[in-house]
Amino acid sequence: MKLPERSELDVLMTTEDRPWVSIFMPTHRPGAEGHQDPIRLKNLVRQAEERLLALGVRTPDAKKLLGGPQKLLGDDLFWREQHEGLALYCAPSFFRSYRLPLRFDETLVVGGRPYVRPLLPLFTTQSRFFVLALSQQHVRFFSATRHSVTELPLNGVPRSLEEAMQFDQFAKPRRARWVQPAGAGRSGRAEGGGVYRGAGVESEASKENLLRYCQMIDRGLHPVLREQKAPLVLAAVEFLMPIYREANTYAHLIEHGAEGNPDALKPEELHRPAWRAVEPHFRAKEEEAVAKYSALAGTGRTSRDVAQIVPAAAAGRIDTLWVARAVQVWGRFDSGDGSVLLHDTAQPADQELLDLAAVQTMLHAGTVYPLDRMKAPGDGTVAAIFRY
């Protein structure tokens, strides 16, 4: 399963191509209800063609635009490799299909821009983090969200302690020697037993060498993390945790890591303990934002009014936005005078205004919290904190 990169989301959010057809539907693994999924898509494609024709698109052009989804209908291999949800984007010069670990309601949006809000849980900054999987034998680095994990290439970072020792001056590990307790006989046995001196049970190398190794890793990550603010989760065995923390200079390394040997873990297996470690961090951040909303309520720095929020988002004024994923608000936004016209149901040339607000907030480096339920501050479907 290949997840969309943030760069593809940026293309979706900023493209001038039109019209767009955005399709979302729940999918199933083979068996169960999976045999119904192509039928559901076929019905959505038919509805999309009808809406395109209603917008004045010629029949040949509508069929060409929907050629991508049409080809998928007969692709048995495609339907055998489904996940929780399917997202499709179609425009005259663009087609993408994404099999995703997100459960979608069946949704069809046809209009002048793609509908991206259902994808926001994959990209919003409050769920993005890094994972450093560290041992003496291997170093791996990942970018992750709540739903995904992707290994990133490492340049200028030693891949193991052995590799690091080839390029720097390390202290020679001390040989362990057995020290017999006083009174031991020829067998070396006595009450209390002997001890090893000169080597810690926690490491093959001295702490000095491990610290130097971790410092090299930290320096190598500087180009990757220099402009970042996402939290970093350390995945390592217990004795390496404090050594790396001593070497670390990245300000957003979280206090609790994913403890255990990460070497044998596949990325998706590593993702689960890493998410458990970082989830309290994200929950605390959102609680801080909710408390900030409550403190600013009544000062003009907050709003639950779509007609205020949409133009504020377009102007880059929104610091934090909460928006319910399953709610749609239709209307039109005039970027010239900032006016918003709301409709009870979608009209030709309408925009989905909550989607527009979320997209504009992200484009202006604001924070978006997509909500599975209607639990935005103030018990509404949308709420915002303004920067000014």
N, C-alpha and C positions, 0 to 999 in steps of 0.2 A: 504494500500500500504506500503510494507516494503522496505526501501531503503537499498542498500548495505552499510555496515560499512567500515570505512577506513581499518580495519584489513583484510577484505576480499579483498580489493584492493591490500593490501600488498602481500597477497597470490597470487593473479593473477600476480603481477609484478615480483615475485621472484621464482615462481614454476619452476621446471625442467621437469614437465610432458610434453609430446608432442606425436602426433601433437595436435594443438588447432584449433577449429572452433569458430569464433566470428561472431555473427549475430546481426544486428541492423535493426530495421524497424519502421516506424511510425505506430501507432495504433489508433483506434477510439472507442468511447463509443458505446454501443448497438444502432443500427439504423445507419443512415448515410451510411458510407462505411464500417462499422464494419464487415459485413458479408464477405467482401473480405480479411480480415486479415489472417484467416487460410489458404486461397489459396496462399497468398503472402509468408507465412512461408513455406508452402509445396514446393513451387518453389525454395526457398532459400535452403531448406534441400536437394533437389535433386541436385542443383548446388554444394553444399558442398560435397556430396558424390562423384560426378564426379571429383572434385578437389583432394579429398583424394585418389581416385584411381589413378589419374595422378601422385601423389607423391609416389606411390608404396604401399599404404596401401591395405591389402587384403580386399575383399568385405565383409566377415563376420565381420571383425574388424571395417570397416567403418560404417556398419549398427549398430553395438553395440555402437560405439562412439556417433552416432546420435539418439540413442534410446530416450533420454530425449525430444528433440524437436518433435520427432514422436508421443510420448504420448500426447503432448499438442494439436496436431491437432484435436483430437476428444473430447477435454475437454471443453464442453460448458460453464461451470462455469468460467473457466479461461478466456475465451474470453468475458464474460459479465462484467469482472472486470478490464478492461484495463484503462490506463491513456494516456499520450501523446506518449510514445515510449516504445518499448520492446527491451531488450538486453539479448542475450543468449550466454553462454560460455560452450563449450563442450571439454572435453579431456578424455583420457582413464579412468581416475579415478576421474573425476570432471564434474558436471553439475550444472549450476545456471541459473535461469531466473529472470529478474528484470523488473517490470512494473514501469516506471519512468516518472517524470514530465519534460522530455526532448524530444524535437521533433527531431528524427533522420532521416537522409537520409537512404534509403535502402542500406545496406552495408553488404558484406560478405568478411571475411578475413580468409584464411586457411594457417597455417604455423607453425613454431616452437615455437611461443609464442602467448599469448592472445593479442588482440588489445584493448587497454584500453582508448585511447585518447577521444572517445566520452563521457566517464564518468567523465572526469576531472572536469567539472564545479561543480560536486557534492563534490569534495574533495580538490580542490586547496586552499591553505592557505589564499589567498586574498579574499575569500568569506565565510570563516568560522568565526563564532562568537558565543558568549554566550548570553543568556537572563536570567536575574534574575527578576522573577515576584514576586513582594513584596507588601503585605498589612499587616494590623494588624491581619488578620484572617488566612492568608495562605502565605507560601513561596514555590515557585517552581523554578526549575533551568533547563535550556535547552541548548543543543548544536544545532547549526543551520548552514545552508548554505543558499545561495540564494534560493535554491529549496526545502529545507527540514528542519524539526525541530524534535528533539527527546528529550523527557524529561529524565533527568539523576537522579539517586537516590541520596539523600542527607543524609550523615552521619555526626553527630556532629553539625547539624544546626537546630535551633529551627524551628518548623513548623508554629508557630504563636506567637503573643505577649503573649497570655495566657500561652503557654507552656514555653516560655522563663522565665516568672516570677516565675515559679515553681523551677527554678534551679539557680537563682541569686537574689541578693538583689536589689530590685527596690523601688524607692520612691512611696509612696502611692499617687494615683491620688487625687488631691484636688477637693472637692465638689464645684460645681458652686453655687453661691448665687446671688440673684437678688438685685441690688442696685437701689433704686428709686431716681430720680433726685429731687433736691430741689423744693419745691412748689407743689409736686404731692399730689393729694387728696387721699381719701380712695381707689379709684379705681386703684391707682398706675399710672395713666396716666398724662402725662404732655408733653409740647412741647419738642421734641428731644428724648423722650422715655428713658427707663432705659437701663442698660447694665448688662451682666453677668460678674462677676469677679471670677477669680480662675480657669477658664477652657478656653482653646483656642477653637475656633469654628472648628479648623482644626483637632482635635484629641480627642479620648476618654481618652488618657493618657497624661501625661506631656511630653514635649520635652525631658526631661532628661531620662525618661523611654524609649522613642522611640529611642533615641541615643544609649542607652545601648543595646537595642534589635538589632539595626543595627550593632553594634560592634560585638555582638555574631554571627550574620550571616556572617559578614566579616571574623571573625576568623575561623568559620566552613568551609568556602570556600577555605581557604589557601591550604589544601592538594590537592584540585582539580585544583587550578589555579597557583600553585607555579611555574611550569615550562612552563606556557602558555604565549603566546603573542597575542592571538586572542582578538579582542575588546569585551567588555562586554556592553550590552545594559540593562539599568534599566527600567523596566515597573512598574509604580506605579502612584498613584494619586499625584497631584501637591505638596501638603504639605510634603509628604514623601521624595521627590526627594532631597532637600538640606540636609535633616537629614542623609540620607544614604551616600551622597557624603562626608559629614563630617566624617563619620565612615570609609569610604572605604580606603583600602590600596593597592588595585590592580591597577597597573600603567596604565592599558589599558581600564579603564572605560571611555566610550565616553561622550562627553559633553552634547549631547541632547539625552534624553531617549524617551520611548514610554509612553506618558502621558495618564492616565486614570486608572480606577479600573480594574486590570487584572483577578480578581477572577472568573468572569463568562465566561471568554474566553477559548475556546478550544485551544489546541496548534497551530492548523493551523490558527485560528483567531488571536492569539497573534503574530504569525509569520509575518503577513502583516505589522502592524505598527512598529514592531521591525526592519524589513528589510528597511522600509522607513527611519528610524532613522540612521541606520548604513551605508546605501548605499553611502552617500556622503563621508564617511571615506574611503571606498574602492576606490571610484573614485579618490579621492585626492592622495591616495597611488600610483595608476597606473600613474597618471599624473606626480608624482615625479619620477617614474621609467623611463617614457618616456623622461623627461627632463634630467635625468642622462645619458640615452642612447645618446641623442644629444650632451651633453657635452663631452662624451668620444669618440664619433665618430672620426675615424682617428688616434686614439692612440694605436690601436691594442687590445683594451679592448672590442670591439664590433664586431659583424659579422652578415651577412645575408646569409652566405654560408653554405649549409647543410653539405658539406664535411669537414668544420671546426667545425661546431656545434656538430655533432654527437660524434666524439672522445672527444671533450671537455666535453660534458655531461657525457660520460662514465668515464672520469677521475675526475669528481666532480668539474670542473672548472666553471660551469655556475651558476651565481648568479640569473639572471632573464631571462626567456625565454617567448617569444610570439610565438604562433603557431596557424595557422588557423585550425579550427576543420574539415572543409569540404575538405581539400586538402590532397592528399596522394603522397608521394615520395617514390618510390621503389628502392631497391638496396641491397647491402651487406656491412656489417661492419666487418672488421677483428680486433678483440680486441687485437691481438698480436702486429701488427705493426701500428694500428690506421688508416689503409687505408679505404677509402669509395669508392665503385663502384656504380654508378648511372645507372638506367635503365629507359627507357621511359614508359614501361609497366611492370607489375609484372612478374617475371620469377620464375621458381621452386627454392625453398630455399631462395627467397628474403625476406627481412624484410621491413616493412613500417618504414622508417627512422625518420619521424617526431614523430611518436608514440614512437620509441625507445629513441629519444632525450628527449621527455617530461617525460617518465618514469624514465630515468636515472637522470634527473634534480631533480625530486621529491625524489628519493631514496637518493640523496645527499643533501637534505634539501634546494634546490633552490626553487625559486618562479616561477610558470607557469601561464601564462595568456592565456587560450584557447579563441580564437577569433571566433565569429560567421561569421565575414566577413574578407576579406583580408585587414587588417588595422594595421599590425605590423609596428613599426618604420622603416622608409625607404620605406614604401609602398610595402613591400614584404609579403610573406606567412609565413615567419619565421624570427626571429631576436633574438639576445642574447647579454647579457652583461656578460663578463667573470669576475671571481673573481680576476684573475691575468693573 
